[in-house]
Amino acid sequence: MKGSKLMATLDLFSKAELESLDDFLRSPYFVSKQNPKELYPLFQYIHRYLADKEHPNLEKAKVYQSLYPKESFIKGRIDKLMSALLQKIHQFIILHFNENIGPKTQEEITLVDFFRKRNAPKQAHFYLEKAKKKQAKIKVTGENFFFNEFLINKENIRTQLPQFGSTKPNNLQRVLQPLDAYYLLNKLEYACFLLSFDRFRQPIETKQITLFLDKAKVLYEAQGLLESPLLAIYYQTYEMLKKVGETDTTYWELKELIIKNQGTLPLEFLKVISGLIRNVMLRRLNHGAEHLREEIFHLYQKHLEKGYLHHEEGLLPSTFKNIVAMGLKSKAFDWVFQFLQKNKEKIRGTKFPEDVYHYNLAYYYFEQQQYDQALELLVGQYDDLFYKISAKRMELKIYYETKSQILISKIDAFKVYIFRLPSKKILDHKRASNNNYIKFLHQLSNSKTAIDPKRIERLLLKVEASQFLTEKDWLLQKLQELKK
């Protein structure tokens, strides 16, 4: 056993680390039928004599006799056991010595770092070469790829040169470029999320971030970093979020870029980007870009098919609702009904999945003008506030369509409900959208409106001009019907 990799590796540990390794090898997590039963006894035996590496009891024959006292010597048996123990020790290193590297790195890089710091250059070089070969086989250049590329280049310099500062400039550039890519990818990702909050939820100061990214783009393009599909797509997504409401050009360019590189992009990355794209497109639609309605519906269909919308192998209530809404507004009634039946057991993230299904089925029946069936389904519970509010709005629309006598009292009750909602539960623009809906529905329901063309025209202009108004399309439709 003298001079083996196993002995050389164990010699690198301190007394305290060997005690931790002992606990590790005895832990229930690693004691299993897959591991040879002699694995831990072998470590115990070696540990006993580790202070004297020349001790005669460390000869393989002596070790064999200790582990298998009643069996004759079988060549290669101890070697195989030593190899298995070395693998477990490597697992111990990977779990216990990666605090300065991070959990997303290659296991081989942790081993390189450990052996380099323990002044074991041969072992460090061996695992560095393994890390390089593993990295070369990776086709998807995601966040982890850039970080691992940086660490490999850094370790390549550290393991080959006694002093880090004496390396050549081009070697340092190879270290810095993947580090820049890793930094930029994270900067763009979080900038996009921040911009999406700024655009869709609440105003946030983003001037410093956009100023930096706008100026940095020229520098990164000069370095060739934006040739990476992930970085190029994130920059284009950033441009789309920055210019939301101004133009559709950035969307079409982004769509083309994703299609071109789709085969090399990670699923989780595509899920994130697709979510940001849908949010932008929905906001464009809500602010009057009706020409995008069909495109948004096709986006949802495609993203559903690709698995970009899935959460825990199902669909979140908000996603489920958006899919149904886009389908119904695009008059794809058969498709929506089939979607509802196919996915009613796949609703995740709510205590009341059946009621979420019933709400969306009610929405389908409402659009089919089957108002009684729709009203029967709107009696459920919702842990999502916006489902609860949407159900109350749909209920009012049904009472209007059926000329119910209780419509006005129901409108008043809904007004009180919205008024009493605390600010922490509903943002100001959402409250304003619902209050405007209440106001205009009340005016629409007034008996004087139906017989007064001028009044209808004035109300039409007010509805069209309203910036914050939910159910705007339906209100305009009802007013147009009164004009006839």
C-alpha positions in Angstrom: 0.0 0.0 0.0 3.0 2.2 0.4 3.2 4.9 -2.3 -0.4 4.4 -3.4 -2.7 7.3 -4.3 -4.8 6.3 -1.3 -2.0 6.6 1.2 -0.8 9.9 -0.4 -4.3 11.4 -0.1 -4.8 10.3 3.5 -1.4 11.8 4.3 -2.8 15.3 3.3 -5.4 15.4 6.1 -5.0 16.8 9.6 -5.9 14.8 12.7 -9.3 16.7 13.0 -10.0 16.1 9.3 -9.3 12.4 9.6 -11.9 12.3 12.5 -14.4 14.0 10.3 -13.6 11.5 7.5 -14.2 8.7 10.0 -17.7 10.1 10.8 -18.4 10.5 7.1 -17.5 6.9 6.3 -19.7 5.6 9.2 -22.7 7.8 8.3 -25.9 6.0 7.4 -26.0 7.9 4.1 -22.9 6.1 2.8 -23.3 2.7 4.6 -25.3 0.7 2.1 -25.4 -2.6 0.3 -23.6 -1.0 -2.7 -20.5 -0.3 -0.6 -18.2 -3.2 0.3 -18.6 -4.1 4.0 -14.8 -4.1 4.4 -14.6 -0.4 3.3 -14.7 1.2 6.7 -12.6 -1.6 8.4 -9.9 -0.9 5.8 -9.9 2.8 6.7 -9.8 2.0 10.4 -6.8 -0.3 9.8 -4.9 2.2 7.7 -5.7 5.0 10.2 -4.1 3.0 13.0 -0.8 2.9 11.3 -0.9 6.2 9.3 1.6 7.9 11.5 4.3 5.4 10.4 3.9 4.9 6.6 6.8 2.4 6.6 5.1 0.1 9.1 5.2 -3.5 8.0 1.5 -4.0 8.8 0.7 -1.7 5.8 1.9 -4.3 3.4 -1.0 -5.6 1.3 -0.6 -9.1 2.5 -0.8 -8.0 6.1 -3.9 -5.8 5.3 -5.5 -8.7 3.5 -4.9 -11.1 6.4 -6.5 -8.6 8.8 -9.6 -8.1 6.7 -10.0 -11.7 5.5 -8.4 -13.9 8.2 -10.1 -17.1 7.1 -9.6 -16.6 3.3 -6.7 -17.2 1.0 -5.1 -14.3 -0.8 -6.9 -13.2 -4.0 -4.8 -10.9 -6.2 -6.4 -7.5 -7.0 -9.0 -7.7 -4.2 -7.3 -5.2 -1.9 -6.6 -2.9 -4.9 -10.3 -2.8 -5.7 -11.2 -2.1 -2.1 -8.5 0.7 -1.9 -9.9 2.2 -5.1 -13.5 2.2 -3.6 -12.2 3.9 -0.4 -10.4 6.5 -2.4 -13.6 7.4 -4.3 -15.4 7.8 -0.9 -12.6 10.1 0.3 -12.9 12.2 -2.9 -16.7 12.5 -2.1 -15.7 13.7 1.4 -13.4 16.3 -0.1 -16.0 17.5 -2.6 -18.6 17.9 0.2 -16.3 19.4 2.9 -13.8 21.6 1.0 -15.9 23.5 -1.5 -16.9 26.5 0.7 -14.6 28.8 -1.3 -15.7 27.6 -4.7 -19.5 27.1 -4.7 -22.1 24.4 -5.1 -22.5 24.9 -8.9 -18.9 24.0 -9.8 -17.5 20.8 -11.3 -16.6 18.2 -8.6 -13.2 17.9 -10.3 -12.4 21.6 -9.7 -13.0 21.2 -5.9 -10.5 18.3 -6.0 -8.0 20.4 -8.0 -8.3 23.2 -5.4 -7.9 20.8 -2.5 -4.8 19.0 -3.9 -3.1 22.3 -5.0 -3.5 23.8 -1.6 -2.2 20.6 0.0 0.9 20.8 -2.2 0.0 17.6 -4.2 0.7 18.9 -7.8 0.4 15.5 -9.6 -3.1 14.8 -8.2 -4.1 18.5 -8.8 -2.9 18.2 -12.5 -4.7 14.9 -12.9 -8.1 16.3 -11.9 -7.5 19.6 -13.8 -7.2 17.6 -17.0 -10.3 15.7 -16.2 -12.1 19.0 -15.6 -10.9 20.3 -18.9 -12.2 17.2 -20.8 -15.5 17.4 -19.0 -15.9 21.1 -19.8 -15.0 20.5 -23.5 -18.0 18.1 -23.9 -20.5 20.6 -22.6 -22.5 22.2 -25.5 -24.8 24.4 -23.4 -23.0 27.5 -22.4 -25.1 28.5 -19.3 -24.2 30.4 -16.1 -22.4 27.4 -14.6 -20.4 26.9 -17.8 -18.9 30.4 -17.6 -18.2 30.0 -13.9 -16.5 26.6 -14.4 -14.5 27.9 -17.4 -13.2 30.7 -15.2 -12.3 28.3 -12.4 -10.5 25.9 -14.7 -8.5 28.7 -16.3 -7.6 30.1 -12.9 -6.6 26.6 -11.6 -4.6 26.0 -14.8 -2.4 29.0 -14.0 -2.2 28.2 -10.3 -1.2 24.6 -10.7 1.4 25.2 -13.4 3.2 28.2 -12.0 4.7 28.7 -8.6 3.7 32.4 -8.6 0.4 33.6 -10.0 1.8 37.0 -11.0 4.4 35.5 -13.3 2.0 34.2 -15.9 1.7 35.6 -19.4 -0.9 38.3 -20.2 -2.9 36.1 -22.6 -3.3 33.5 -19.9 -4.8 36.1 -17.6 -7.2 37.2 -20.4 -8.4 33.6 -20.6 -9.2 33.8 -16.9 -10.9 37.2 -17.1 -13.2 36.6 -20.1 -15.3 33.8 -18.7 -15.4 35.7 -15.4 -16.8 38.7 -17.3 -19.3 36.5 -19.0 -20.4 35.0 -15.7 -20.8 38.4 -14.1 -22.6 39.9 -17.1 -25.0 37.0 -17.4 -26.0 37.4 -13.7 -26.2 41.2 -14.0 -28.5 41.0 -17.0 -30.7 38.3 -15.4 -31.3 40.3 -12.3 -31.6 43.6 -14.3 -34.4 42.0 -16.4 -36.2 40.9 -13.3 -35.9 44.3 -11.8 -37.2 46.0 -15.0 -40.1 43.6 -15.0 -41.0 44.6 -11.5 -40.7 48.2 -12.5 -42.9 47.7 -15.5 -45.6 45.4 -14.1 -45.8 45.8 -10.3 -44.4 48.9 -8.9 -42.0 51.8 -9.9 -38.4 51.1 -9.1 -35.3 53.2 -9.8 -33.5 51.5 -12.6 -31.5 54.4 -14.1 -28.1 53.4 -12.8 -28.5 49.8 -14.0 -29.6 50.8 -17.5 -26.9 53.4 -17.8 -24.2 50.8 -16.9 -25.6 48.1 -19.2 -26.0 50.5 -22.1 -22.4 51.6 -21.9 -21.0 48.1 -21.1 -22.7 46.6 -24.2 -20.2 48.3 -26.6 -17.2 47.0 -24.5 -18.6 43.5 -24.3 -19.4 43.4 -28.0 -15.7 44.3 -28.7 -14.6 41.3 -26.6 -16.9 39.0 -28.5 -18.9 38.1 -25.4 -22.2 38.8 -27.0 -21.6 36.0 -29.5 -22.7 33.7 -26.7 -26.4 32.9 -27.4 -27.3 33.3 -23.7 -25.7 36.7 -23.3 -27.1 37.9 -26.7 -30.7 36.7 -25.7 -30.5 38.3 -22.3 -29.3 41.6 -23.8 -32.2 41.6 -26.2 -34.6 40.7 -23.4 -33.2 43.7 -21.5 -33.8 46.0 -24.5 -37.4 44.7 -24.8 -38.1 45.4 -21.1 -36.5 48.8 -21.3 -38.5 49.8 -24.4 -41.8 48.1 -23.4 -44.8 50.0 -24.8 -42.7 51.7 -27.4 -42.2 49.1 -30.2 -42.6 45.5 -31.2 -39.3 45.3 -33.1 -37.3 44.1 -30.1 -39.7 41.2 -29.6 -39.5 40.0 -33.1 -35.7 40.2 -33.1 -35.7 38.3 -29.8 -38.0 35.6 -31.1 -35.8 35.1 -34.1 -32.7 34.8 -31.9 -34.3 32.2 -29.6 -35.5 30.1 -32.6 -32.0 30.2 -34.1 -30.4 28.9 -30.9 -33.2 26.9 -29.3 -31.4 23.5 -29.6 -28.5 24.7 -27.4 -30.3 26.6 -24.7 -31.1 25.1 -21.2 -34.8 24.5 -20.4 -34.6 26.6 -17.2 -33.2 29.5 -19.1 -35.9 29.2 -21.7 -38.6 29.2 -19.0 -37.2 32.4 -17.4 -36.9 34.2 -20.8 -40.3 33.0 -22.0 -42.0 34.3 -18.8 -40.4 37.7 -19.2 -41.5 37.8 -22.9 -45.1 36.9 -22.0 -45.3 39.6 -19.3 -44.1 42.2 -21.8 -46.5 41.1 -24.5 -49.5 41.0 -22.1 -48.7 44.5 -20.9 -48.6 45.6 -24.6 -51.9 44.0 -25.2 -53.5 45.6 -22.0 -52.4 49.0 -23.3 -54.1 48.6 -26.6 -51.8 46.6 -28.9 -54.7 44.4 -30.2 -52.6 43.2 -33.1 -50.6 41.1 -30.7 -53.5 39.1 -29.3 -53.1 36.2 -31.7 -49.3 36.2 -31.3 -49.6 36.0 -27.5 -52.1 33.1 -27.8 -49.6 31.2 -30.0 -46.9 32.0 -27.5 -48.9 30.3 -24.8 -49.7 27.3 -27.0 -46.0 26.9 -27.9 -44.7 27.4 -24.4 -47.2 24.9 -23.1 -46.1 22.3 -25.6 -42.4 22.9 -24.9 -42.9 22.7 -21.1 -41.9 26.3 -20.4 -45.1 26.9 -18.4 -44.8 23.9 -16.2 -44.4 24.1 -12.4 -43.9 20.8 -10.5 -45.2 18.9 -13.5 -48.3 21.1 -13.5 -49.5 24.6 -14.0 -49.8 27.5 -11.5 -53.3 29.0 -11.2 -52.2 32.3 -12.8 -50.7 30.5 -15.8 -53.8 28.3 -16.1 -56.0 31.5 -16.1 -53.9 33.3 -18.7 -53.9 30.3 -21.1 -57.7 30.1 -20.9 -58.2 33.9 -21.2 -55.9 34.1 -24.3 -57.6 31.1 -25.9 -61.1 32.5 -25.3 -60.3 36.0 -26.5 -58.9 34.4 -29.7 -62.2 32.5 -30.1 -60.4 29.1 -29.9 -63.3 27.6 -27.9 -62.7 24.0 -28.8 -59.0 24.2 -28.0 -59.8 25.8 -24.6 -62.4 23.2 -23.7 -59.9 20.4 -24.6 -57.2 22.2 -22.6 -59.5 22.4 -19.5 -60.3 18.7 -19.7 -56.7 17.6 -20.3 -55.2 19.7 -17.5 -57.8 19.9 -14.7 -55.7 17.5 -12.6 -52.5 19.4 -13.2 -53.2 22.6 -11.2 -50.4 23.3 -8.6 -49.7 25.9 -6.0 -53.2 26.2 -4.5 -55.3 24.6 -1.8 -58.3 24.7 -4.0 -57.3 23.3 -7.5 -60.9 22.2 -8.2 -62.2 25.7 -7.7 -59.5 27.1 -10.0 -60.7 24.6 -12.6 -64.3 25.6 -12.0 -63.6 29.3 -12.4 -61.9 28.7 -15.8 -64.7 26.4 -16.9 -67.1 29.2 -15.9 -65.2 31.6 -18.0 -65.5 29.2 -20.9 -69.3 28.9 -20.4 -69.6 32.7 -20.0 -68.0 33.3 -23.4 -70.4 30.7 -24.9 -73.3 32.7 -23.4 -74.2 29.8 -21.1 -74.7 32.0 -18.2 -76.5 29.7 -15.8 -73.8 27.0 -16.0 -71.1 29.7 -15.5 -72.9 31.2 -12.4 -73.2 27.8 -10.8 -69.4 27.3 -11.0 -68.5 30.6 -9.4 -69.2 29.5 -5.8 -65.8 28.2 -4.9 -63.0 29.3 -2.6 -59.8 30.9 -3.9 -56.5 31.5 -2.0 -55.4 33.7 -4.9 -56.9 37.2 -4.4 -57.0 38.0 -8.1 -59.0 34.8 -8.8 -61.5 36.0 -6.1 -61.7 39.4 -7.7 -62.1 38.0 -11.2 -64.9 35.7 -10.1 -66.8 38.7 -8.6 -66.3 40.7 -11.8 -67.5 37.8 -13.9 -70.5 37.4 -11.6 -71.4 41.0 -12.3 -71.1 40.6 -16.0 -73.5 37.6 -15.8 -76.0 39.6 -13.9 -75.8 42.4 -16.5 -76.2 39.9 -19.4 -79.2 38.3 -17.8 -80.7 41.6 -16.7 -80.8 40.5 -13.1 -82.6 42.7 -10.6 -79.8 42.3 -8.0 -77.1 43.7 -10.3 -76.9 47.1 -8.7 -76.8 45.7 -5.1 -74.0 43.3 -6.2 -72.1 46.2 -7.8 -72.3 48.1 -4.5 -71.1 45.1 -2.6 -68.2 44.7 -4.9 -67.3 48.4 -4.5 -67.2 47.9 -0.7 -65.1 44.8 -1.0 -62.4 46.6 -3.2 -62.5 49.6 -0.8 -61.8 47.4 2.2 -58.8 45.6 0.7 -55.6 46.7 2.5 -52.9 48.3 0.4 -50.5 45.5 1.1 -52.8 43.1 -0.7 -53.6 45.1 -3.8 -51.5 47.7 -5.7 -52.9 51.1 -6.4 -53.3 50.7 -10.2 -55.1 47.3 -9.6 -57.5 49.0 -7.2 -58.0 51.9 -9.7 -58.7 49.4 -12.5 -61.4 47.7 -10.5 -62.9 50.9 -9.2 -63.2 52.2 -12.8 -64.8 49.0 -13.8 -67.4 49.4 -11.0 -68.0 53.0 -12.0 -68.5 52.4 -15.7 -70.6 49.2 -15.1 -72.9 51.2 -12.8 -73.3 53.9 -15.5 -73.8 51.3 -18.2 -76.5 49.6 -16.1 -78.4 52.9 -15.6 -81.7 52.7 -17.5 -81.2 56.3 -18.8 -78.0 55.2 -20.6 -79.7 52.8 -22.9 -82.1 55.4 -24.3 -79.7 58.3 -24.6 -77.2 58.1 -27.6 -75.3 61.1 -26.4 -74.8 59.6 -23.0 -73.6 56.3 -24.6 -71.1 58.3 -26.7 -69.7 60.2 -23.8 -69.3 56.9 -21.8 -67.6 55.3 -24.8 -65.0 58.1 -24.9 -64.4 57.8 -21.2 -63.9 54.0 -21.3 -61.6 54.3 -24.3 -59.5 57.0 -22.6 -59.2 55.1 -19.3 -55.6 54.0 -18.6 -56.5 51.8 -15.7 -59.5 49.7 -16.5 -60.1 46.0 -16.2 -62.7 44.3 -18.5 -62.3 47.2 -20.9 -63.0 45.1 -24.0 -66.3 43.8 -22.6 -67.4 47.3 -21.5 -66.7 48.7 -25.0 -68.6 45.8 -26.6 -71.7 46.4 -24.4 -71.6 50.1 -25.2 -71.3 49.4 -29.0 -74.3 47.1 -28.7 -76.3 49.9 -27.1 -75.4 52.2 -30.0 -77.2 49.8 -32.3 
